[in-house]
Amino acid sequence: MKKIFILLFFPLILLSCSKKEVKIPLLAEKGIQEIHNHSEVWIFFEVKDNDTIANVNRKNTISTTHWIFNIDKKLPLKTFISSIITLQDKHANGIHSKEGMHNYFSYSDTISKKLSFLEFDGIVYKTDSILSKYYIKENSTHYFKNNHINLTFNSNNVWLNDTKLEKSEFKTTLLEFIDFSSEGKKTMLHLNFNDKLTYQDYLFYKTMIHNFDDKNILTNKIEFIFDQNKVPDCGCE
């Protein structure tokens, strides 16, 4: 396992042997703060021929440990989501995989000023640019019990069903809408992420929703990652 240095006021994690750095997200959300028996996946921000690329380093990952994913906050989802899917499969289904080992995203918690982690076991990423509202219709027999809300996250705004919101008003408006629309049912949130969204913003929304302290708010384990050029009615304005 490689030695790491964590600087919390400047949210960097340095890979000492190669002197590379990952600027992890800085978020005011609580998370897990201690993980034993882990190894690291590093996903670096690089520019090559004027294109942003994700450089993945998992040389020291061990199948029988928990995996911590250190991802540069500036990377767009489209540059690394396929690597996440591949590594999820390798960790869960490799020859030496061990039951009970989890995957975590890392970030710096500005409240506790500590490195924190968000578990993402069980998340299924759909990258074929179908939106959740159509997926629900096609699989209606599995989704008839709950109050359903489709959330679409773009770089500059969020859509709550067919209503556009600013990032700053998202949480308050969403919770008010759930209270108004649930009518005694549990609410299931369906998350749609524009593949141009940065990892910083992706984890901002993920940690916020994860920390909703309400057993009547569920989140679909399927996350929809879409290319706005392939989905004309994505709500990306």
PyMOL commands that set and color helices and strands:
alter all, ss='L'
color gray80, all
select helices_A, chain A and resi 77-93+132-138+140-142+167-181+199-210+228-230
alter helices_A, ss='H'
color red, helices_A
select strands_A, chain A and resi 4-7+12-15+20-23+26-27+38-48+51-57+66-71+103-109+114-119+124-126+147-153+158-160+163-165+187-194+217-226
alter strands_A, ss='S'
color yellow, strands_A
deselect
rebuild
show_as cartoon
